[in-house]
Every structure is written in structure tokens, then in C-alpha cells.
Amino acid sequence: MSFEKPKRKEDQELLEFYRKRRCDICASLPPNDPAHIKTRGSGGPDEHWNLMSLCRVHHTEQSQLGFYKMTKKYPFFNQFLAGKGWVFDGNKKLRR
């Protein structure tokens, strides 16, 4: 028996909104990447609470380091995530 993975709904208008914003870390000018906090592969939706705008440099860095190390490198980033409802649990995992 085979099950198809459900198609995820993309909100192109919302993604475009985040492309046109400055980077949430360095404020570099658009276009920037709409980055998901809970990844698409993990079922993360296109919702304001799950998106941020990152320049290519910081999007790549976030993917390589992970959120916990990013908040250590950029302390204000922890407040940014908390403002969207995200906190770290005792195992340094980001939860909403």
C-alpha cells in the first residue's frame, strides 16, 4: 500500500511579501529569501509566525548553524524569534 504525501499549500503573495522585506538580521536591501522557521520539509506552513526575511548569506548561515547557534552569534535574533512565538526547550530545540 502506498500513500501520497499531501501537497502543501503555498501562499505566493505572502512569500513575495517576505522577498520584498529587508533581511531580519542585517537589514540588507531586497530581494531576500522568505525563510521558514519550521521548514517546509517538516510541514511548516506559509504563515507570518513561521516566516522571516533573510539575505542569501544569512539564510545559508542559518541552514548551516541552526537556530540555537544563530541566537548565540546574534543575541537579538532570539528576541525576534520569541516575538513570533518561538522558544527553545531544554534540549535547545525550537518550539512554538
C-alpha positions as CSV (number, residue, x, y, z in Angstrom):
1,M,0.0,0.0,0.0
2,S,1.3,3.4,-0.9
3,F,0.3,6.8,0.5
4,E,0.8,10.0,-1.3
5,K,2.3,12.9,0.6
6,P,-0.2,15.7,0.9
7,K,0.5,18.7,-1.3
8,R,1.5,21.7,0.7
9,K,-0.3,25.0,0.1
10,E,2.0,27.8,-1.0
11,D,0.9,31.3,-0.3
12,Q,2.8,33.1,-3.2
13,E,1.5,36.5,-2.1
14,L,2.9,36.1,1.4
15,L,6.2,34.7,0.1
16,E,6.5,37.7,-2.2
17,F,5.9,40.0,0.8
18,Y,8.9,38.5,2.6
19,R,11.1,38.7,-0.6
20,K,10.5,42.4,-0.6
21,R,11.5,43.0,3.0
22,R,14.9,43.8,4.4
23,C,16.9,41.0,6.0
24,D,15.8,40.5,9.6
25,I,19.4,40.1,10.7
26,C,21.5,42.7,8.7
27,A,18.8,44.8,7.1
28,S,20.2,44.3,3.6
29,L,18.0,45.5,0.8
30,P,15.6,43.2,-1.0
31,P,15.2,40.9,-2.8
32,N,15.8,38.5,0.1
33,D,14.7,34.9,0.8
34,P,11.5,34.1,2.6
35,A,12.9,31.7,5.1
36,H,10.7,29.2,7.1
37,I,11.4,28.7,10.8
38,K,9.7,25.3,10.8
39,T,11.0,24.0,7.5
40,R,8.7,23.1,4.6
41,G,10.0,19.6,4.8
42,S,8.9,19.4,8.4
43,G,5.4,20.6,7.4
44,G,6.0,24.3,8.2
45,P,3.3,26.4,6.6
46,D,3.5,29.8,4.8
47,E,2.2,31.8,7.8
48,H,3.6,35.1,9.3
49,W,4.6,33.3,12.5
50,N,6.7,30.8,10.5
51,L,8.4,33.2,8.0
52,M,11.2,35.7,8.1
53,S,13.2,37.5,5.5
54,L,16.9,36.6,5.3
55,C,19.5,37.7,2.8
56,R,21.2,34.8,1.0
57,V,24.3,35.0,3.3
58,H,22.2,34.7,6.5
59,H,19.8,32.2,5.0
60,T,22.8,29.9,4.2
61,E,24.4,30.6,7.6
62,Q,21.1,29.7,9.4
63,S,20.8,26.5,7.5
64,Q,24.4,25.5,8.4
65,L,24.4,26.6,12.0
66,G,20.8,26.1,13.1
67,F,18.7,28.5,15.1
68,Y,20.3,27.9,18.5
69,K,23.8,28.8,17.3
70,M,22.4,31.8,15.3
71,T,20.9,33.2,18.5
72,K,24.3,32.9,20.2
73,K,26.0,34.7,17.4
74,Y,23.2,37.3,17.0
75,P,21.7,37.7,20.5
76,F,18.8,40.0,19.2
77,F,17.7,37.1,17.0
78,N,16.4,35.2,20.0
79,Q,14.0,38.2,20.7
80,F,13.0,38.2,17.1
81,L,12.0,34.5,17.2
82,A,10.3,35.0,20.6
83,G,8.2,37.8,19.1
84,K,6.9,35.2,16.6
85,G,6.1,32.8,19.4
86,W,9.1,30.6,19.2
87,V,11.2,29.5,22.3
88,F,13.9,27.0,22.9
89,D,13.1,23.9,25.1
90,G,15.6,22.3,27.5
91,N,17.1,20.3,24.6
92,K,17.9,23.5,22.6
93,K,15.1,22.7,20.2
94,L,12.9,25.5,18.9
95,R,9.2,25.1,19.7
96,R,6.1,27.1,19.2
